[in-house]
Amino acid sequence: MNCCIFQVAFSGHRPSNSTGRTLAELRSVSVSLRDCLVELISVTSQVNGEVHLVVSVATGADQLAIEVAHNIGIPVHLLSPLAKDEFLKDFEEHDKANALNLIELSEKGFNGGSFREVNKFGQRPDCYAETNEELLKGADALITIWNGEPPHGVGGVADVWRSAEQNNLPRVHLNPVNNSREDYALDQFVK
């Protein structure tokens, strides 16, 4: 029997000092993230399917999601909003090595993953919104690590959530402020 691939898009905060955005707060929902992905694996396996994660590689929640997915054997497809060398300018020096390592793993097809530059010639900040649109194309569900606050710029987690909501995409909101999980239309994930 053929295998069906179910794409799970992921979006999460970059670390900052704002409520729900410190690295410790983002990491506080890692068990919930793992549990959510394991649940989706279980559901898809009933229809001979498998889960693939589609995500950017920004510092913070994105890299946490990649680590969790790698640890449980989910293929990860990385999207870069810009040409790789240009995107790496977004990282502090101490974060750049980890981002580059994750990109290189995906470029080599680690565990069936991939790497793609969404817009090699894009401009900040619009390239982030373009990447979010690409993230949701073909997605069967969305998982976010998001403090629930309204957008503070272009292409943030709140924008991705709103777009997924408008398209009735099954979604999971992991809130690092109170370590809660809310599911929306998740019963429609495999239909």
C-alpha positions in Angstrom: 0.0 0.0 0.0 1.2 3.5 -0.8 2.2 5.8 2.0 0.4 9.1 2.5 2.4 12.1 3.7 0.7 14.5 6.0 2.5 17.8 6.2 2.5 19.5 9.5 3.5 23.2 9.4 5.2 24.7 12.4 5.6 28.3 13.5 7.0 29.6 16.8 8.5 32.6 18.5 12.1 33.6 18.3 13.4 34.2 21.9 13.1 37.6 23.5 12.5 39.1 26.9 8.7 39.4 26.2 6.2 37.3 28.2 6.1 33.8 26.7 9.1 34.3 24.5 12.2 33.6 26.7 14.1 30.5 25.7 13.2 28.8 29.0 9.5 29.5 28.3 9.7 28.2 24.7 11.4 25.1 25.9 8.8 24.5 28.6 6.3 23.2 26.0 8.7 20.8 24.4 7.1 17.8 26.0 3.7 19.0 24.8 5.1 19.4 21.3 6.6 15.9 21.4 3.3 14.5 22.6 1.3 16.3 19.9 3.6 15.0 17.1 3.5 11.5 18.5 -0.4 11.7 18.5 -0.3 12.8 14.9 2.0 10.0 14.0 -0.4 7.5 15.6 -3.4 8.9 13.7 -1.6 8.9 10.4 -0.2 5.4 10.8 -3.8 4.1 10.9 -4.1 5.1 7.2 -0.6 4.0 6.3 0.6 7.6 6.5 3.5 9.5 7.9 4.0 12.9 9.3 6.5 15.4 7.8 7.3 18.7 9.5 7.6 21.8 7.4 9.4 24.7 9.3 11.8 27.5 9.1 15.1 27.3 11.1 14.9 30.5 13.1 16.4 30.5 16.6 14.0 29.5 19.4 10.8 27.6 18.8 11.6 26.6 15.2 14.9 25.0 16.2 13.2 23.3 19.2 10.6 21.8 16.8 13.3 20.5 14.5 15.1 18.9 17.4 12.0 17.2 18.7 11.1 16.0 15.2 14.6 14.6 14.7 14.5 12.8 18.0 11.3 11.0 17.1 12.2 10.3 13.5 10.0 12.7 11.7 11.4 14.0 8.3 12.0 17.8 8.5 11.6 20.1 5.5 13.3 23.4 6.2 12.2 26.6 4.4 14.5 29.6 4.3 12.9 33.0 3.7 16.1 34.1 1.8 19.2 32.7 0.2 21.0 30.6 2.9 23.9 33.0 3.3 21.6 36.0 3.5 19.3 34.2 6.0 22.3 33.3 8.2 22.8 37.0 8.8 19.6 36.9 10.9 21.4 34.9 13.6 23.6 35.9 16.5 27.0 34.4 16.1 26.4 31.9 18.9 23.2 30.7 17.2 24.5 30.6 13.6 26.5 27.3 14.0 23.4 25.4 15.1 21.3 26.9 12.3 23.9 26.0 9.8 24.2 22.4 11.1 20.4 21.9 10.9 20.4 23.4 7.3 23.2 21.1 6.3 21.4 18.0 7.7 18.3 18.9 5.7 20.4 19.6 2.6 21.8 16.1 2.9 18.3 14.6 3.2 18.7 13.6 6.9 15.8 11.2 7.7 14.1 12.1 4.4 14.2 15.8 5.1 15.0 18.7 2.7 16.0 22.3 2.5 14.5 25.0 0.2 15.1 28.7 -0.2 11.6 30.3 -0.6 12.8 33.5 -2.2 16.5 33.9 -2.9 16.1 37.5 -3.7 13.5 38.5 -1.1 13.6 41.5 1.1 13.1 41.8 4.9 10.5 41.8 6.4 8.3 40.7 3.5 10.2 37.5 3.0 9.0 36.2 6.4 5.4 36.7 5.4 6.1 34.9 2.0 7.7 32.0 3.9 4.6 31.7 6.1 2.4 31.5 3.0 4.7 28.8 1.6 4.6 27.0 5.0 0.9 26.7 4.8 0.7 25.6 1.2 -0.2 22.0 1.2 -0.2 21.8 5.0 -2.6 19.3 6.6 -2.2 20.9 10.1 -0.4 23.7 11.9 1.4 23.6 15.3 2.4 26.8 17.0 4.4 27.8 20.0 2.9 31.2 20.5 2.1 33.4 23.5 -1.3 34.3 22.0 -0.5 38.0 21.6 -1.4 39.9 18.4 1.2 40.4 15.7 4.0 42.9 16.3 5.3 43.0 12.8 5.1 41.2 9.4 5.3 37.4 9.1 5.0 36.4 12.8 3.3 33.5 14.5 0.0 35.4 14.9 -0.2 36.0 11.2 0.4 32.3 10.4 -2.3 31.3 13.0 -4.8 33.7 11.6 -4.2 32.5 8.0 -4.6 28.8 9.1 -7.7 29.7 11.0 -9.3 31.5 8.0 -8.6 28.4 6.0 -10.1 26.0 8.6 -6.8 24.2 8.9 -6.5 21.8 11.9 -4.2 23.5 14.4 -2.6 23.2 17.8 -1.7 26.2 19.9 1.0 25.5 22.5 1.2 28.5 24.8 4.5 28.9 26.7 3.0 31.6 29.0 0.8 29.0 30.9 2.1 25.8 29.3 -1.3 25.0 27.9 -2.4 23.3 24.7 -5.5 24.0 22.7 -6.6 22.0 19.7 -8.7 23.3 16.9 -10.4 21.0 14.3 -7.7 18.4 14.9 -10.3 15.7 14.4 -10.2 16.8 10.7 -6.5 16.1 10.4 -6.8 12.8 8.6 -10.0 13.1 6.5 
